[in-house]
Every structure is written in C-alpha cells, then in structure tokens.
C-alpha cells in the first residue's frame, strides 16, 4: 500500500464507523500489529504522519515501556501487551509505570478465550478491583474522543 492508500482507507473506515454508529469518527488508532510503515526496503515510508493528522492519538503494540507524559509522541504511543499475562505481571508493569510517573497503555486481543493472544477474564477482574481502589493511587482515563 502507499501512504495515499492508507490515508484513504483510514478516512473511509472513520466515515463508516461514524455513519453506522452515529457517533463522531474515532479519535484514537491502533497500528495493526504495531506496524507503522508501508512499503519495503528503500521504498518504506512511515504512516505516522497520516495517523497524526486523522487521530488525537495512536498506539503501537508489544512495546517495552510506559509513556512519559512530558515527551511522548501522541501519534506513536507505546502499548504493552496484556495477552497471556498474569495479574502479578500486569501489577508489576503498573507499579513500574507509577514509580516512573508514566502512562501505561495495555493492549490485548481476545478476552476470555484460549490461544496465543488471549487476555484472561480472571486477570481483568483482579486488575479492575485493584485499579478501582482509590488507596492504590492509580488514575485511569480514556484516551481521545472514543
């Protein structure tokens, strides 16, 4: 695909979503499989600028660190996989982000099924209980207009 193809496809998808759901176009975007480029070899081009133009924020996939609010790029936010992670593993990521003053974005695929890309319902139950307790000092907020 070319950058123009990507831009047209994203605009068309936003229009369809907006029309079908009768809501504003999505404000956030997830790069498919974290891929932010089109083309190959010397013809490779980033489509981060396209996402930056069309969305308030866009996230990657399977990154290794939380985002720092003072210097993160809203068009290339880092997201850490929640797939097949235990509550203890997720809690460790949260505590690390909290200590660093960072924003943690968790990204997962299927919920409650089995397979290589699955986020456990039980892990989510434990996580939501932890996150909703004000004593833990965690701030949760949606990102963008969605």
GUNU-768066 format. One line per field, with one value per atom (N, C-alpha, C): residue in one letter; x, y, z; atom name. Coordinates in steps of 0.05 Angstrom, whole numbers. Layout:
BEGIN
residu: [A  ...]
u: [X  ...]
v: [Y  ...]
w: [Z  ...]
atome: [CA  ...]
***
This chain:
BEGIN
residu: [X  X  X  X  X  X  X  X  X  X  X  X  X  X  X  X  X  X  X  X  X  X  X  X  X  X  X  X  X  X  X  X  X  X  X  X  X  X  X  X  X  X  X  X  X  X  X  X  X  X  X  X  X  X  X  X  X  X  X  X  X  X  X  X  X  X  X  X  X  X  X  X  X  X  X  X  X  X  X  X  X  X  X  X  X  X  X  X  X  X  X  X  X  X  X  X  X  X  X  X  X  X  X  X  X  X  X  X  X  X  X  X  X  X  X  X  X  X  X  X  X  X  X  X  X  X  X  X  X  X  X  X  X  X  X  X  X  X  X  X  X  X  X  X  X  X  X  X  X  X  X  X  X  X  X  X  X  X  X  X  X  X  X  X  X  X  X  X  X  X  X  X  X  X  X  X  X  X  X  X  X  X  X  X  X  X  X  X  X  X  X  X  X  X  X  X  X  X  X  X  X  X  X  X  X  X  X  X  X  X  X  X  X  X  X  X  X  X  X  X  X  X  X  X  X  X  X  X  X  X  X  X  X  X  X  X  X  X  X  X  X  X  X  X  X  X  X  X  X  X  X  X  X  X  X  X  X  X  X  X  X  X  X  X  X  X  X  X  X  X  X  X  X  X  X  X  X  X  X  X  X  X  X  X  X  X  X  X  X  X  X  X  X  X  X  X  X  X  X  X  X  X  X  X  X  X  X  X  X  X  X  X  X  X  X  X  X  X  X  X  X  X  X  X  X  X  X  X  X  X  X  X  X  X  X  X  X  X  X  X  X  X  X  X  X  X  X  X  X  X  X  X  X  X  X  X  X  X  X  X  X  X  X  X  X  X  X  X  X  X  X  X  X  X  X  X  X  X  X  X  X  X  X  X  X  X  X  X  X  X  X  X  X  X  X  X  X  X  X  X  X  X  X  X  X  X  X  X  X  X  X  X  X  X  X  X  X  X  X  X  X  X  X  X  X  X  X  X  X  X  X  X  X  X  X  X  X  X]
u: [17  0  18  7  21  10  23  13  -15  -19  -45  -66  -59  -78  -86  -66  -70  -89  -82  -99  -128  -131  -158  -173  -160  -172  -180  -163  -169  -192  -192  -214  -241  -240  -264  -274  -256  -263  -275  -263  -274  -302  -306  -333  -353  -346  -364  -371  -351  -356  -374  -369  -385  -414  -418  -445  -460  -447  -460  -467  -449  -454  -467  -469  -480  -465  -439  -421  -399  -385  -362  -342  -326  -305  -286  -274  -256  -234  -227  -205  -178  -179  -154  -151  -126  -120  -99  -102  -83  -69  -43  -28  -31  -41  -44  -17  -17  7  30  24  44  59  52  66  59  79  75  86  91  104  89  92  82  106  105  127  148  169  190  217  238  265  268  280  285  259  237  211  194  205  190  184  159  150  134  138  122  95  74  48  40  59  54  42  53  41  12  4  -24  -41  -32  -47  -48  -26  -26  -47  -50  -70  -98  -104  -131  -140  -122  -129  -116  -129  -117  -93  -95  -73  -73  -49  -46  -26  -31  -14  -2  22  35  26  44  38  63  61  82  108  104  127  138  159  172  171  158  159  134  128  106  113  94  98  103  121  125  109  91  74  88  112  127  139  144  158  148  124  114  103  102  91  63  42  15  8  23  18  33  49  65  67  44  44  52  66  75  54  48  29  42  36  48  26  32  13  3  -24  -36  -41  -36  -42  -25  -39  -27  -10  -16  -2  -19  -6  -20  -25  -42  -47  -21  -5  21  39  40  56  46  20  8  12  9  13  42  61  89  93  79  81  68  46  33  51  62  79  104  115  138  130  107  98  92  80  74  99  119  144  158  155  168  151  126  108  98  96  89  60  52  26  30  15  16  -9  -4  -26  -23  -44  -46  -62  -52  -66  -67  -91  -94  -112  -115  -132  -158  -161  -185  -186  -211  -215  -231  -219  -234  -233  -217  -214  -186  -180  -153  -139  -113  -97  -74  -58  -33  -38  -61  -66  -92  -91  -115  -110  -128  -127  -148  -139  -156  -177  -201  -223  -216  -205  -198  -177  -157  -137  -150  -168  -182  -198  -211  -227  -209  -186  -167  -156  -150  -139  -158  -183  -204  -209  -208  -211  -188  -164  -141  -142  -148  -149  -171  -193  -216  -213  -193  -189  -173  -185  -170  -144  -143  -119  -94  -98  -75  -64  -78  -68  -64  -81  -79  -100  -92  -111  -116  -142  -150  -166  -160  -175  -176  -198  -198  -181  -172  -154  -170  -171  -183  -214  -226  -254  -271  -258  -273  -279]
v: [-24  0  25  46  72  88  111  129  139  145  154  133  107  85  83  85  83  106  130  154  150  142  138  116  94  72  81  96  105  125  143  163  148  129  114  98  85  70  88  111  130  139  145  153  130  106  83  80  81  78  100  124  146  143  136  132  109  86  63  66  78  80  107  125  151  165  164  176  191  209  222  201  208  190  183  160  152  172  177  195  181  155  140  118  109  89  69  44  24  14  18  8  -22  -33  -62  -77  -94  -108  -89  -64  -45  -34  -42  -34  -6  11  40  47  28  33  18  30  16  14  -5  -9  -27  -32  -49  -37  -45  -36  -6  3  32  47  33  46  48  40  40  69  74  100  98  116  116  128  117  130  142  146  161  188  204  230  228  207  203  199  182  177  202  217  242  262  262  281  272  246  236  230  227  218  235  236  250  235  208  192  165  153  127  111  85  68  46  38  15  -11  -30  -57  -70  -84  -100  -84  -59  -43  -51  -38  -47  -28  -5  15  31  43  62  88  105  131  152  170  192  216  227  249  274  279  303  301  277  275  252  242  221  234  219  227  215  232  223  207  209  194  167  162  138  128  127  118  89  83  55  40  15  -2  -28  -38  -64  -85  -108  -130  -140  -144  -157  -186  -195  -222  -242  -262  -284  -275  -252  -243  -247  -254  -258  -231  -231  -207  -196  -214  -206  -192  -202  -190  -162  -159  -133  -114  -124  -107  -97  -113  -104  -82  -84  -63  -37  -39  -16  -2  -18  -6  7  -5  7  34  35  60  81  72  91  103  86  96  116  111  128  153  154  175  173  148  144  136  136  126  98  80  52  47  39  31  1  -13  -42  -48  -66  -73  -104  -113  -142  -149  -174  -184  -195  -221  -234  -234  -234  -236  -261  -277  -300  -325  -325  -350  -361  -382  -393  -388  -389  -385  -366  -361  -345  -316  -305  -277  -273  -279  -280  -265  -247  -234  -247  -257  -272  -255  -266  -252  -250  -271  -270  -249  -247  -227  -199  -195  -169  -163  -183  -179  -169  -183  -175  -147  -141  -116  -93  -97  -76  -71  -92  -88  -71  -77  -62  -33  -29  -2  15  3  19  26  16  22  48  70  95  94  75  72  66  55  47  71  93  117  115  100  97  114  130  147  133  129  116  136  138  156  145  150  143  162  154  170  178  204  214  215  219  223  197  174  149  138]
w: [0  0  0  -10  -9  14  20  41  33  8  -1  3  -3  2  31  49  78  86  77  85  76  51  41  56  61  76  104  118  145  145  125  123  118  100  93  117  131  155  177  181  200  192  167  157  162  156  160  190  206  235  245  237  245  236  211  200  213  215  226  255  270  299  307  287  291  314  313  332  317  331  317  308  289  280  303  302  324  328  353  359  364  365  370  349  347  327  338  331  338  313  311  288  286  264  262  267  287  295  302  308  314  291  267  243  235  233  227  200  183  157  135  111  87  68  49  31  42  25  33  25  39  32  30  9  5  0  -6  -11  15  38  63  71  78  87  113  132  156  151  163  161  187  205  230  224  205  199  190  176  168  193  211  236  253  254  269  258  232  220  226  227  229  257  276  303  324  347  370  381  379  390  374  373  360  376  379  395  379  389  377  390  390  401  410  433  444  449  458  465  492  501  525  549  546  567  568  591  592  578  574  561  582  577  595  585  602  592  582  591  583  555  546  520  502  507  489  464  442  417  416  416  417  392  371  346  346  368  369  398  412  440  441  462  466  482  474  487  494  517  526  525  516  513  540  541  564  558  534  526  543  553  568  592  603  627  651  673  698  711  731  746  758  769  781  761  736  715  708  706  699  723  747  770  771  764  762  742  719  699  709  723  734  755  773  793  781  760  747  735  721  708  730  751  773  785  789  800  782  756  736  728  738  731  702  693  665  661  636  627  616  627  617  600  576  558  554  562  558  533  517  492  491  484  482  459  455  433  444  442  452  482  492  521  528  546  556  539  518  502  508  494  497  471  473  449  455  434  438  444  437  441  457  482  499  525  532  558  576  598  617  630  632  646  675  687  715  721  704  707  706  687  685  710  721  746  768  772  792  787  762  755  760  752  756  785  802  830  842  833  842  833  807  796  807  815  825  854  868  896  898  908  910  926  945  961  945  921  904  888  888  875  845  831  802  789  770  754  728  722  697  681  656  639  610  596  568  552  530  513  488  484  459  461  438  437  436  439  437  465]
atome: [N  CA  C  N  CA  C  N  CA  C  N  CA  C  N  CA  C  N  CA  C  N  CA  C  N  CA  C  N  CA  C  N  CA  C  N  CA  C  N  CA  C  N  CA  C  N  CA  C  N  CA  C  N  CA  C  N  CA  C  N  CA  C  N  CA  C  N  CA  C  N  CA  C  N  CA  C  N  CA  C  N  CA  C  N  CA  C  N  CA  C  N  CA  C  N  CA  C  N  CA  C  N  CA  C  N  CA  C  N  CA  C  N  CA  C  N  CA  C  N  CA  C  N  CA  C  N  CA  C  N  CA  C  N  CA  C  N  CA  C  N  CA  C  N  CA  C  N  CA  C  N  CA  C  N  CA  C  N  CA  C  N  CA  C  N  CA  C  N  CA  C  N  CA  C  N  CA  C  N  CA  C  N  CA  C  N  CA  C  N  CA  C  N  CA  C  N  CA  C  N  CA  C  N  CA  C  N  CA  C  N  CA  C  N  CA  C  N  CA  C  N  CA  C  N  CA  C  N  CA  C  N  CA  C  N  CA  C  N  CA  C  N  CA  C  N  CA  C  N  CA  C  N  CA  C  N  CA  C  N  CA  C  N  CA  C  N  CA  C  N  CA  C  N  CA  C  N  CA  C  N  CA  C  N  CA  C  N  CA  C  N  CA  C  N  CA  C  N  CA  C  N  CA  C  N  CA  C  N  CA  C  N  CA  C  N  CA  C  N  CA  C  N  CA  C  N  CA  C  N  CA  C  N  CA  C  N  CA  C  N  CA  C  N  CA  C  N  CA  C  N  CA  C  N  CA  C  N  CA  C  N  CA  C  N  CA  C  N  CA  C  N  CA  C  N  CA  C  N  CA  C  N  CA  C  N  CA  C  N  CA  C  N  CA  C  N  CA  C  N  CA  C  N  CA  C  N  CA  C  N  CA  C  N  CA  C  N  CA  C  N  CA  C  N  CA  C  N  CA  C  N  CA  C  N  CA  C  N  CA  C  N  CA  C  N  CA  C  N  CA  C  N  CA  C  N  CA  C  N  CA  C  N  CA  C  N  CA  C  N  CA  C  N  CA  C  N  CA  C  N  CA  C  N  CA  C  N  CA  C  N  CA  C  N  CA  C  N  CA  C  N  CA  C  N  CA  C  N  CA  C]
***
